[in-house]
Amino acid sequence: MDWHEGQKSELDDDLMDALEDHSGHLDRLETIPGVSRLAAASVLAEIGPDMAVFGSSERLCKWGNVCPGNNESGGKSRSGRTAPGNKCLRRTLCECAHAAAKTADHFASVFKGIKARRGYKRAVVAVAHRLLRTVYVLISRDDVYRDRAVDYESLAFKKRLPRWVEALKRLEHFPPRAMMPPAKEARPAA
């Protein structure tokens, strides 16, 4: 068992060394919830850094084997299995989808909603599909992941506010107490 672990760690190190030139892409992919550094390296090794090869996120998802099938004709629905594609990429994305389902973000809410309607495994594939579309956008735009539910501007404001107040106090930009309106006193509960 130790030999297998040693081989696995050697392969992981080789993969990280091979992708050293693409550390910016790895850093961006690592901002996605549920995606670790090794998972980002595996995804990047499978799809490559050039998204122009695929043309669109839909084509990438079809190639990555995370596109849900839709076989419907004449009002009859048949099997909705995914088509054959890159199994290694699908496996990695499904692992990331499991991890993303346990976070408190957009992917977790998508997972919970689909799991209630369609079942656990379909929810995992749906989240993997969303993850791969997000990967496509982040690599093609050279951008970092931003969750829809988080207001990043207010977080940045709250983080910087104490520093701004201290700087204003140092520069004496606060008006004297005599010019400030009186603070409202709290009324005692009756």
N, C-alpha and C positions, 0 to 999 in steps of 0.2 A: 504494500500500500504506500509506503514511503517513497518507493521508486516512482510510482505513478504521480504522486504529488510533486516530486522533483522534476519530472518530465513536463508536467503541466506548468509549473512556475518558469521553467526554461522557455517554453513556447510563449508564455505571456510576456516574458522579458524581450524575446525576439520580436514579437509583434509591436511592442511599445518602441523598441529601437528603430524598427522599420518605418514607423509613423512619426518619428521625431520631427520631420520637416513639416508635418501638418498639425503641430501642437495647437495652433490657433483654432482650427476646426474642432479638435478634441475638447478644448476649453469651452467652446460655444455649445457643443453637444452635451457636455457635462452639466450645463445649466438646466437641462430638461429634467423634471422630477422623475425619479426611477432609473435614470441612466447613469451608470458608474463610468469611471475612466476606462476600464477594460471593455465594457459593453460599447462605449463610444468608439473605441479603437476597433472592435470587431465589426461594427456597423460601417465605419469608414473604410475598413479594409475590403468589405464586400461591395460597397457601392462606389467608392472612389470619391475624390474631391470635386470632380467636374460634373455638375448637374445638367449641363447642356446635352449630355449623352442621352438622357431620358426625355427631355423636352417638357415634361409636366410631372406633377406629383402623382397624378393618376397612373401614368405609365410606370413610374417607379414602384408604386404600390402593387401593380399587377406583376411586375418582374419580381418583387420581393415576396410574393405569395401571401399577401395579407389583404387582398381585395375580396370582399364577399361575393360569392357567385349569385346570379339571379337567373333562374331558368323558369320562366313563366310564359305560357302560351295558351290562349283560349280560356283564360280565367283559371287555369290549373297551375298550381305552383309545384315544381319538382325540386330536386335537391339543390341546396344553395351552397354546396361545398366550394372551397377555394380552389383555384386552378393550380396546376403544378408550377413551381417557380423555385427560387433560391431558398432551400430548406434551412441552411445555416443562418441566413438573415432572419427568416421567420422565427426560428427558435430563439435567437437573441432578442428580437423585438417582443416576443411573448414573455420572456423573463423580465424584461423592462416594464412590460404592461402590468405584470403581477406586482412589481415594486411600486409602480405609479398608482395602482389602485389602492395602496395603503397610505397614500399621502393625503394632504388636505388641499387639493387644488382642482383644476378643471378636469383632469383625467380621471380622478377619483369619482367625481359626480357623474361623468359619462359612464364609467364602469357600473356604478350603482344603478343608474337608470336602465341600462341595457340588460344588466343581470336580472333585474326584476321582471322584465318583459320577455327576454329571449333565452336566458340561462347563462351559466358561468363561463363556459368555453367560448360562446359567441361574444360575450362581453370582453373577454381577453383579446380575441382577434380584432374586435372593433377598436379597442384602445391601442393595440399594436398598429393598426391602420392609421389612427390619428398621430401616433408617435412618428411613424415614417413620413407622413405628410409634413409634420413639424420639422423633422430632420431636413427634408428637402428645402423648406423655406429658409431655415437657419443657414444652411450651407450656401444656397444660391444668393442670399442677400448679405451674407457675412454679418449676421445679427445674433444677439443672445435671446434666450427664451424669456418671455414676459407673460405671466399668467393673467388671464382675463379678469379674474376675480380680485386681483390685488391692485390697489391704487399706488403705484410706485412714486408718484409725485408727493403724495401726502406722507409716505414713509420717509422719503428723503427730507422733506420739510421737518418732520418730527425729529429725525436724527440730527439735523444741522441746527435746529432752533437753539439749544443751549449754547452752542458755540457762537452763534450770531449775537445772542443776548450778551454774552461775556465780552465780545468785541465791541459792541455798542457801549457797554459800561466803561470799558477801558478808554474809548475815544470820547467819553462823556457826551454822548448824543441823546441820553435820556433827559427829558425836561426836569427841572427842579420839582421837588415834592409840592411846593406851594402852587405850581401851575397845573398839577395833575388833578383830575376830578376826584372827589372823595370816594373811597371804596364803599360799596354797599355792605351794611352790616347784616349778618345773618340774624333772623328773628328766632327767638326761642320758641320751641313747640309748645302749644297751649294744651 
